[in-house]
């Protein structure tokens, strides 16, 4: 366990170093070396993965509770950002995602997950992986929506100031937001389809609210993308609907798990 804690601490330090590099890039407007940024982020994500493996995987199975799932989503988001940074300027999102990834590991240093769940079958495992990936991509889209919201607010006051002045133009940020939303919609669709195929009953009492909330987030996201294509919905509408959809999905994935694991279990 001490080895796991050491690896987790190293991952957190590297996450914070990478986010510091991102903040420096935004404030000084110097071009960050993408290779060093990529390597630092990749090592942090790798150590994060090892930390989760040592904490949660045993010969009996995998323990996936509320906090492990949150850390898994955060780590997946960091992994996506790390690879995307090779061809996109994503320092502003990295400055948000990497610290959250470091923060997500903290509860696992004190909470013991020593009652592994049953080993997941391949189909059910695919559903879980797709669900985690959809949550991670949607979380990045929500972070991008917040950046876009701050840009709009400053522009209404006259001009961009501070770190926001080094961000890409609003048109570029808006394009990136919809790229992330399309990716989120595609992965979430796959997660829902595999859920209906491999989960015996998605509307049982324990998971019905999770299913309904996930479908609501999926419909909201689909409506947003359709509105963009058919009616030309722009940034502010996209920002508000993205944040509402993300909050709904967050409640579906983590709210119900928290209630079942920490409130109803008392």
Beta strands, then each sheet from edge to edge (+ up, - down):
strand 1: 57-58
strand 2: 61-62
sheet 1: 1+ 2-
end
